[in-house]
């Protein structure tokens, strides 16, 4: 969603949302005879797709959804939501040209991606409000990258929150439904991403089917318990070996896997770490490595290890030097490590 269109969206004064003008008690009476819903779906990325598919299935099976149309970015080079919508014959709208007048023809908005902020005038167009599928147990990990930060922080648990969109702030709306999942010690980001996307899709349709019931049981977020998951900066991938424990480097690797490699430096050349492993049973040595980032190679086991700030080691399985081809640990030893003095065998 692109910020230049905020002014366009704010020029039209829509009707006031029903859920802003009636009490919870009267809402139950008002929707005693629940009607089917006209849904406008907003999304672009792969995380959005299972939710769109689930809503579409609900429509096809004559569930609560009566009509479904899709708002997405026509500029995105790879847009699975647009691809699926076209193949399924769902009406498409370009976000750049979407106005409150378009939204006013629908009962409920469903948003996966809500940055920049959707203007209040746009939100109020939907009688039943707007829902968001957020990949954390709010108020934990508010922000653009909750899955990455959950793994990078070493969390053992995260989940999905279905929340109402509120104007002027991100990820602060009342929660309809949450579902928790565990994060395994070796779980990589793509695996957790796909699990959460599937669970989010199920939770979303559950809420849509009994929207009025969930609106009666809204949970207000406790801001005092909020933590944050900001957009990933390129420097997030850079490793400072003297500051990092083996666990923290491994967690960051798992969090960024499939997005970008970890970055370090060897002999003045940029090194990208594509694949590594960590033996969590190894103990912290009584005497730490002489220099964090120290590299060791075993000819017997053909293992390339790097020592971290706590003295524990990670095994390097795939890496590249200077933007060239991907190397195994043995290739790196033969081509680079074996050609320098032992005192120079370390990452900076």
Legacy VTK file of the C-alpha trace (Angstrom):
# vtk DataFile Version 3.0
C-alpha trace
ASCII
DATASET POLYDATA
POINTS 348 float
0.000 0.000 0.000
1.541 3.295 -1.018
1.572 6.464 1.066
1.035 8.933 -1.840
-2.621 7.866 -1.892
-3.438 8.831 1.691
-4.850 12.201 0.579
-6.939 10.548 -2.132
-8.486 8.227 0.424
-9.240 10.960 2.936
-11.243 13.221 0.631
-14.439 11.176 0.772
-16.482 11.191 3.987
-17.937 7.659 4.305
-20.860 6.592 6.388
-20.125 5.930 10.040
-19.311 2.306 10.863
-22.156 0.463 12.571
-19.758 -0.884 15.185
-18.839 2.659 16.194
-22.417 3.763 16.681
-24.010 0.900 18.608
-23.254 -0.736 21.926
-22.196 -4.358 22.319
-25.612 -5.241 23.711
-27.475 -3.658 20.840
-25.048 -5.189 18.339
-26.254 -8.638 19.273
-29.863 -7.614 18.669
-28.989 -5.747 15.477
-27.345 -8.827 13.976
-29.687 -11.433 15.427
-30.532 -12.418 11.877
-26.998 -12.527 10.516
-26.569 -11.809 6.856
-23.941 -12.993 4.432
-20.975 -10.686 4.003
-19.490 -8.802 1.100
-15.726 -8.938 1.724
-12.972 -6.771 0.253
-9.571 -8.435 0.697
-6.299 -6.483 0.756
-3.029 -8.359 0.240
0.016 -8.915 -1.917
2.496 -11.322 -0.334
2.742 -15.091 0.136
1.505 -14.820 3.722
-1.746 -13.330 2.394
-2.482 -16.130 -0.024
-3.789 -18.864 2.339
-6.191 -16.332 3.886
-7.500 -15.327 0.471
-7.894 -18.971 -0.531
-9.811 -19.778 2.653
-12.204 -16.872 2.156
-12.669 -17.884 -1.472
-13.437 -21.475 -0.410
-16.002 -20.135 2.048
-17.617 -18.189 -0.807
-17.665 -21.186 -3.158
-19.162 -23.394 -0.443
-21.937 -20.865 0.260
-20.595 -19.996 3.690
-20.840 -16.611 5.365
-19.080 -14.852 2.487
-21.473 -13.748 -0.254
-19.093 -11.714 -2.397
-15.311 -11.393 -2.570
-13.125 -8.905 -4.388
-9.407 -8.194 -4.030
-7.283 -5.060 -3.672
-3.592 -5.522 -4.395
-0.546 -3.774 -5.807
-0.341 -3.920 -9.572
3.281 -2.721 -9.370
4.671 -5.744 -7.499
6.747 -7.898 -9.861
5.889 -11.109 -8.006
2.379 -10.989 -6.660
0.864 -14.370 -5.744
-2.391 -12.726 -4.665
-2.917 -11.142 -8.074
-1.989 -14.400 -9.820
-4.444 -16.452 -7.787
-7.235 -13.882 -8.108
-6.965 -13.793 -11.876
-6.907 -17.576 -12.139
-9.931 -17.842 -9.822
-11.878 -15.115 -11.615
-12.015 -12.812 -8.586
-12.506 -9.103 -9.376
-9.254 -7.167 -8.865
-8.648 -3.560 -7.834
-5.332 -1.709 -7.958
-4.524 -0.205 -4.556
-3.205 2.914 -6.285
-6.691 3.597 -7.666
-8.769 2.310 -4.741
-11.050 4.850 -3.048
-13.510 4.861 -0.135
-16.274 4.725 -2.739
-15.027 1.257 -3.702
-14.835 0.139 -0.077
-18.334 1.440 0.601
-19.810 -1.378 -1.472
-18.559 -3.984 1.025
-19.440 -4.996 4.585
-16.041 -6.167 5.807
-12.443 -5.379 4.945
-9.729 -7.992 5.469
-6.156 -6.758 5.432
-2.932 -8.695 5.582
-0.573 -5.822 4.821
-1.459 -2.463 6.380
1.565 -0.259 5.803
1.330 2.684 5.431
-1.540 3.358 7.796
-4.994 3.029 6.266
-6.849 6.333 6.804
-9.766 6.423 9.224
-12.117 7.598 6.481
-11.358 4.412 4.578
-11.763 2.126 7.606
-15.142 3.664 8.418
-16.492 2.684 4.997
-16.953 -0.894 6.192
-20.057 -1.447 8.330
-18.432 -4.465 9.975
-14.976 -2.906 10.238
-11.647 -4.227 8.991
-9.770 -7.293 10.226
-6.037 -7.940 10.138
-4.145 -11.241 10.335
-1.020 -10.531 12.409
1.730 -13.122 12.860
2.319 -12.816 16.605
0.502 -13.074 19.913
-0.279 -9.393 20.287
0.659 -7.185 22.039
3.961 -9.042 21.641
5.910 -8.241 18.484
3.926 -5.387 17.028
5.443 -4.322 13.734
6.387 -5.326 10.214
8.560 -8.403 10.895
7.112 -10.442 13.779
8.144 -13.852 12.423
11.779 -12.848 11.931
12.034 -11.238 15.351
10.322 -14.139 17.128
13.026 -16.522 15.893
15.902 -14.040 16.252
14.878 -13.378 19.863
15.024 -17.093 20.611
11.308 -17.250 21.411
9.885 -20.711 22.009
6.311 -19.653 21.261
4.495 -17.291 18.939
1.179 -17.365 17.103
-1.555 -15.603 15.178
-3.798 -12.718 16.209
-6.964 -11.728 14.356
-7.481 -8.089 15.280
-9.622 -5.129 14.300
-7.842 -2.387 12.398
-7.749 0.909 14.259
-6.800 4.236 12.694
-3.590 6.180 13.393
-1.592 3.310 14.957
-0.301 -0.082 13.849
-1.229 -3.374 15.514
-3.116 -1.915 18.487
-6.694 -2.978 17.719
-8.898 -5.241 19.788
-8.253 -8.964 19.381
-10.960 -11.357 18.183
-9.007 -14.604 18.273
-5.482 -15.886 18.916
-3.793 -19.225 18.262
-0.368 -20.148 19.671
2.332 -22.302 18.057
5.651 -23.547 19.384
8.971 -22.692 17.725
11.379 -25.632 17.555
15.053 -25.188 18.340
15.978 -25.692 14.668
12.894 -24.163 13.024
13.746 -21.972 10.037
11.811 -18.865 9.047
10.087 -20.285 5.914
8.670 -23.209 7.896
7.266 -20.977 10.635
5.990 -18.484 8.048
3.992 -21.173 6.237
2.613 -22.665 9.462
1.438 -19.277 10.689
-0.048 -18.353 7.310
-2.132 -21.548 7.318
-3.243 -21.111 10.936
-4.043 -17.454 10.284
-6.263 -18.426 7.356
-8.217 -20.887 9.502
-8.598 -18.387 12.349
-9.735 -15.671 9.959
-12.562 -17.734 8.465
-13.574 -18.877 11.957
-13.978 -15.216 12.916
-15.846 -14.335 9.727
-18.324 -17.180 10.243
-19.224 -15.862 13.711
-18.205 -12.224 13.384
-20.888 -10.868 15.685
-20.033 -13.405 18.376
-16.341 -12.531 18.284
-17.160 -8.814 18.356
-18.967 -9.491 21.635
-15.786 -11.015 23.108
-13.132 -8.553 21.985
-9.932 -8.392 24.045
-8.272 -5.002 24.464
-4.490 -5.123 24.164
-2.358 -4.223 27.178
0.098 -1.628 25.880
2.339 -2.149 28.917
3.108 -5.661 27.635
3.900 -4.585 24.072
7.151 -5.516 22.354
8.155 -4.550 18.833
9.292 -6.177 15.606
10.445 -3.413 13.249
11.223 -3.824 9.572
14.490 -5.660 9.002
17.437 -3.380 8.295
20.257 -4.732 6.055
22.657 -4.382 8.998
20.571 -6.931 10.903
22.440 -9.630 8.943
25.902 -8.398 9.967
27.561 -10.469 12.696
29.740 -8.931 15.407
31.571 -12.013 16.621
32.959 -10.514 19.835
29.421 -9.560 20.941
27.564 -12.653 19.732
27.026 -16.012 21.396
26.721 -19.127 19.259
23.013 -19.350 20.096
22.341 -15.730 19.102
24.113 -16.163 15.749
22.234 -19.405 15.092
18.916 -17.769 15.974
19.627 -14.889 13.611
20.573 -17.326 10.860
17.278 -19.217 11.345
15.330 -15.941 11.378
16.829 -14.681 8.119
16.965 -18.019 6.314
15.368 -17.639 2.903
15.506 -13.840 3.126
19.216 -13.031 3.200
22.474 -14.651 4.342
24.436 -13.625 7.405
27.311 -11.285 6.586
30.886 -11.147 7.854
34.381 -10.379 6.569
37.471 -12.449 5.809
40.723 -10.863 4.684
38.923 -7.728 3.562
36.380 -9.660 1.475
32.646 -9.822 2.141
31.585 -13.307 3.236
28.002 -14.537 3.013
27.000 -17.418 5.282
24.200 -19.351 3.590
23.975 -22.489 5.688
25.252 -23.417 9.129
24.456 -25.730 12.002
24.731 -25.633 15.777
25.195 -28.482 18.226
23.292 -27.279 21.270
24.775 -30.039 23.442
28.258 -28.507 23.379
29.270 -26.840 26.611
30.674 -23.354 26.997
34.476 -23.749 27.238
36.184 -22.644 30.449
38.635 -20.654 28.336
36.927 -18.756 25.474
38.432 -18.579 22.011
41.513 -16.394 21.701
39.588 -14.285 19.232
35.833 -14.451 18.533
35.369 -15.245 14.857
38.294 -17.676 14.961
38.101 -20.309 12.193
39.062 -23.954 12.630
39.076 -26.748 10.074
39.258 -30.486 10.767
40.672 -32.493 7.883
39.458 -35.692 9.514
35.786 -34.678 9.759
35.958 -32.040 6.992
34.225 -29.585 9.292
34.718 -25.836 9.175
33.951 -24.180 12.519
33.744 -20.580 13.689
34.093 -19.689 17.368
31.672 -17.160 18.810
31.962 -14.730 21.698
31.052 -17.379 24.273
33.612 -19.844 22.908
31.064 -22.233 21.425
31.249 -23.067 17.732
28.995 -23.100 14.688
29.649 -25.346 11.706
29.741 -23.504 8.379
28.212 -25.611 5.608
27.755 -23.180 2.706
29.333 -19.752 2.213
30.684 -17.445 -0.455
33.576 -14.993 -0.591
33.550 -11.723 -2.524
30.215 -12.421 -4.184
31.535 -15.489 -5.992
30.179 -19.037 -6.146
28.892 -20.884 -3.099
31.512 -23.018 -1.341
31.409 -25.931 1.076
33.463 -25.738 4.260
36.128 -27.911 2.644
36.192 -25.703 -0.482
36.658 -22.615 1.683
39.524 -24.236 3.552
41.286 -25.331 0.362
40.773 -22.070 -1.501
41.218 -19.518 1.275
41.889 -20.662 4.829
44.848 -22.930 4.055
46.600 -20.056 2.277
46.845 -17.707 5.259
48.709 -17.887 8.560
46.862 -19.396 11.514
46.903 -15.988 13.192
44.835 -14.618 10.292
42.220 -17.374 10.296
39.258 -15.474 11.632
36.180 -13.538 10.589
36.011 -9.855 11.435
LINES 1 349
348 0 1 2 3 4 5 6 7 8 9 10 11 12 13 14 15 16 17 18 19 20 21 22 23 24 25 26 27 28 29 30 31 32 33 34 35 36 37 38 39 40 41 42 43 44 45 46 47 48 49 50 51 52 53 54 55 56 57 58 59 60 61 62 63 64 65 66 67 68 69 70 71 72 73 74 75 76 77 78 79 80 81 82 83 84 85 86 87 88 89 90 91 92 93 94 95 96 97 98 99 100 101 102 103 104 105 106 107 108 109 110 111 112 113 114 115 116 117 118 119 120 121 122 123 124 125 126 127 128 129 130 131 132 133 134 135 136 137 138 139 140 141 142 143 144 145 146 147 148 149 150 151 152 153 154 155 156 157 158 159 160 161 162 163 164 165 166 167 168 169 170 171 172 173 174 175 176 177 178 179 180 181 182 183 184 185 186 187 188 189 190 191 192 193 194 195 196 197 198 199 200 201 202 203 204 205 206 207 208 209 210 211 212 213 214 215 216 217 218 219 220 221 222 223 224 225 226 227 228 229 230 231 232 233 234 235 236 237 238 239 240 241 242 243 244 245 246 247 248 249 250 251 252 253 254 255 256 257 258 259 260 261 262 263 264 265 266 267 268 269 270 271 272 273 274 275 276 277 278 279 280 281 282 283 284 285 286 287 288 289 290 291 292 293 294 295 296 297 298 299 300 301 302 303 304 305 306 307 308 309 310 311 312 313 314 315 316 317 318 319 320 321 322 323 324 325 326 327 328 329 330 331 332 333 334 335 336 337 338 339 340 341 342 343 344 345 346 347
